[in-house]
Amino acid sequence: MKTVANGLTDRELVEKANLALDGMGLMASDKLTGTKFVAAKKLRNGGMVLKMDSELAADWLKKKDVRGLIHRKLWGISTD
């Protein structure tokens, strides 16, 4: 199964996710200071789980507009 995470290590996924987070700029002005991804795990079904540095950061990421923006920055796709 081909996925966007194929070929990337867990560490590379974390780096890519943090670059996407940094690239959100003013569109993520409500982001908590120091927010970052700290771990990634690829799943057998082709998906992945990204862990953030705090529960507050994870709650922020769950907001629909933020989630859509990080998907676009990370993978160039929209979740809408």
Buried (B, 14 or more C-beta within 10 A) or exposed (E): EEBBBEEBEBEEBBBBBBEBBEBBEEBBEEBBEEBBBEBBEBEEEEEBEBEBBEEEBBEBBEEEEBBBBBBBBBBEEEEE
